[in-house]
Amino acid sequence: MKHEQKMEVTQLKAVIYCRVSSTKQKLDGGGLESRDQCIRDAPGKA
């Protein structure tokens, strides 16, 4: 006889807060768009 396992799936929510400290960061490619994309790509990589 097989035992069935029931798994509960929980959906997590998060808030993304992006900021750029200086104009130099923005000019060097560290603008809001690149930071936002980096954060959005991060889940599941940890």
DAPE-V744752 format. One line per field, one symbol per residue. phi: phi as a letter, one per 40 degrees, with the letter a starting at -180 (. if undefined). psi: psi as a letter, one per 30 degrees, with the letter a starting at -180 (. if undefined). burial: I if it has 16 or more other C-alpha atoms within 10 Angstrom, else O. Layout:
phi=???
psi=???
burial=???
This chain:
phi=.cccbbbcbbccbabbbbabcaccccccgbcdccccccccccdgcc
psi=kkkkkkkkkkklllkkjklkeleeeefgghleeeeeeeeffekff.
burial=OOOOOOOOOOOOOOOOOOOOOOOOOOOOOIIOOOIOOOOOOOOOOO
